[in-house]
Amino acid sequence: MSEQELKIDLKSICKNIIGIGKNYKDPSKEHVPTNEDPFIFAKPISSLITEGTSIKIPKGWGTIIHEVELGVVIGKTTKFVTEENAMDHVLGYVLALDMGKSLEFDKYPILLIKGFDTSCPISDFIAKSKIKDVDNVNLKLSVNGQVRHDGNTKDLIHKIPRLISYLSNFFTMDYGDLILTGTPVGISTVRHGDLIEASLEDLANIKFPVVEIQ
């Protein structure tokens, strides 16, 4: 079976979801943030969902925030790799949503903010060869037809080889593990009854309704 024909069910093989925050430049601003190291968090596997499942707002929250991201799927055991060979460890990609309670990391436990059930919706697997230039990929997200995110991975602060190499110094990543690379500007809130639609150029399109647990 060729790489193009790979059918990967991440829900059955993924063991770790590692998220990267504060990782996009704002194209409207001249100043570029200079985070020396990536901002890292994790999501439980129970947060992972695919189309056909609703995003569920925990009871009493009312609203949550949305972020659209390129997800990198690891293809083999990854530990202490260099930036030069980091892409050899990539199996492919997904279009992902990183749903959260807020960006107030000093007020709430980060696992609660980022890790609740259904907080990591993803698309079907995208073969690595289908993205010719991972540093130039368009991401869009709309809520009820209104565009919220419209960005490009060229604005990533820490590029994907850097992220993989950096993370591999601390974590052993294995086949099927997922790295969420960050979101472009446009973070906003969604509530019960909203419909999120997102796209990764013409490679992935996803729709997820939002409901609040009563």
C-alpha positions in Angstrom: 0.0 0.0 0.0 1.4 3.4 -1.0 1.6 6.3 1.4 -1.2 8.0 -0.5 -3.5 5.1 0.3 -2.7 4.9 4.0 -5.9 4.8 6.1 -4.9 5.8 9.7 -7.4 5.6 12.5 -5.7 7.9 15.1 -8.3 7.2 17.7 -7.1 3.6 17.8 -3.3 4.2 17.7 -2.6 7.6 19.2 -1.2 7.5 22.8 -0.1 11.1 23.2 -1.5 14.5 22.1 1.0 17.3 22.7 -0.2 20.9 22.1 1.8 24.0 21.3 0.5 27.4 22.4 1.4 31.0 21.4 3.1 29.8 18.2 1.9 32.2 15.5 3.0 35.6 14.5 0.3 38.2 14.0 0.7 39.4 10.4 -0.9 42.8 11.3 1.9 43.5 13.8 5.6 44.3 13.1 6.8 42.9 16.4 7.3 39.1 16.4 7.2 37.3 19.7 10.5 35.7 20.6 9.5 32.7 22.7 12.8 31.0 23.4 11.1 27.7 24.0 7.7 26.4 22.8 4.8 26.7 25.2 3.7 23.1 25.7 0.6 21.4 27.1 -1.1 18.0 26.7 -4.6 16.7 26.0 -5.9 13.2 27.1 -6.8 10.7 24.4 -10.4 11.0 25.5 -10.4 14.5 24.0 -10.0 13.1 20.5 -13.0 12.9 18.2 -13.8 12.7 14.5 -16.7 13.9 12.4 -20.1 12.6 13.5 -19.5 13.5 17.1 -20.5 16.9 18.6 -18.1 19.1 20.5 -19.6 19.1 24.1 -19.2 22.1 26.3 -18.9 20.9 29.9 -22.0 21.6 32.1 -22.2 25.2 33.3 -19.5 26.7 31.2 -21.7 28.4 28.6 -18.9 29.1 26.1 -15.6 27.7 25.0 -12.9 29.0 22.6 -11.9 27.6 19.2 -8.5 27.2 17.6 -7.7 25.7 14.2 -4.4 23.9 13.8 -2.2 21.7 11.6 -1.7 18.5 13.5 1.5 16.5 12.8 1.3 12.7 13.1 4.4 10.9 14.2 5.4 7.9 12.2 8.0 6.1 14.3 9.8 6.2 17.7 11.1 9.7 18.1 13.7 10.5 20.8 16.6 12.9 20.7 16.2 13.8 17.0 17.8 16.8 15.3 16.0 19.4 13.4 17.7 18.2 10.2 16.2 14.7 10.4 13.0 15.6 12.3 10.7 15.4 9.2 11.9 11.8 8.6 9.8 11.0 11.7 6.5 12.5 10.3 3.9 10.0 9.0 1.4 12.7 7.9 -1.0 15.3 9.1 -4.5 16.1 10.2 -6.6 19.2 10.4 -7.3 19.7 14.1 -9.3 21.9 16.4 -8.0 22.8 19.8 -11.0 23.6 21.9 -10.5 25.2 25.4 -12.2 27.0 28.3 -10.1 30.1 28.0 -6.5 31.4 27.6 -6.4 32.3 31.3 -3.8 29.7 32.2 -3.1 31.4 35.6 -6.7 31.1 36.7 -7.6 27.5 35.8 -5.7 24.1 35.7 -4.4 23.7 32.2 -5.6 20.1 32.0 -9.1 21.3 32.6 -8.8 24.2 30.2 -7.5 22.1 27.3 -8.3 18.5 28.1 -12.0 18.0 28.5 -13.8 15.3 26.5 -14.3 16.2 22.8 -11.8 19.1 23.0 -9.6 17.7 20.1 -11.7 17.2 16.9 -9.6 16.1 13.9 -10.0 15.3 10.2 -9.2 12.2 8.4 -5.5 11.4 8.0 -3.6 13.3 5.3 -0.6 11.6 3.8 2.7 13.4 4.2 3.3 13.6 0.5 0.1 15.6 -0.1 1.6 18.6 1.6 4.5 19.8 -0.5 5.5 22.7 1.6 4.5 22.4 5.3 5.6 26.0 5.9 3.0 27.3 3.5 -0.4 25.8 4.3 -3.6 27.8 4.6 -5.9 27.1 7.6 -9.4 28.5 7.9 -12.2 28.3 10.4 -15.7 29.7 10.4 -18.5 29.7 13.0 -22.0 29.8 11.6 -20.6 30.9 8.2 -18.5 33.8 9.7 -14.8 33.4 9.2 -12.8 33.6 12.4 -9.4 32.1 11.5 -7.7 32.7 8.1 -4.0 32.0 8.5 -1.0 30.2 7.1 1.8 28.1 8.6 4.4 30.5 7.2 3.6 32.5 10.4 4.6 29.7 12.8 7.2 31.0 15.3 8.6 27.6 16.0 8.6 25.6 12.8 7.7 21.9 12.7 11.2 20.4 12.6 12.1 22.6 15.6 9.0 21.4 17.5 9.7 17.8 16.9 13.4 18.1 17.9 12.6 20.1 21.0 9.8 17.8 22.2 12.0 14.7 21.5 14.5 15.9 24.2 11.8 15.4 26.8 9.2 12.9 25.5 9.5 9.7 23.6 6.9 10.0 20.8 5.7 6.9 18.9 3.7 5.9 15.9 0.4 7.7 15.8 1.2 10.4 18.4 -0.1 13.8 17.5 1.5 17.3 17.8 -0.9 20.3 17.6 1.3 23.1 16.2 -0.6 26.2 17.2 -3.3 28.5 15.9 -3.3 31.7 13.8 -5.0 34.8 15.1 -8.8 34.9 15.4 -9.5 33.0 18.6 -13.1 33.6 19.7 -15.9 31.8 21.6 -18.6 29.3 20.6 -21.7 28.3 22.4 -24.6 25.7 22.2 -26.0 25.5 18.8 -23.0 26.9 16.9 -21.5 25.1 13.9 -17.8 25.1 13.3 -16.4 24.5 9.8 -12.7 24.3 9.1 -10.5 23.6 6.1 -6.8 22.8 5.3 -6.6 24.1 1.7 -8.4 21.5 -0.4 -7.0 18.6 1.6 -9.4 18.5 4.5 -12.8 20.0 5.4 -14.5 19.3 8.7 -17.8 20.3 10.4 -18.6 20.0 14.1 -21.7 21.1 15.9 -21.3 22.5 19.4 -23.7 21.4 22.2 -23.6 22.2 25.9 -24.1 19.3 28.4 -27.2 19.9 30.3 
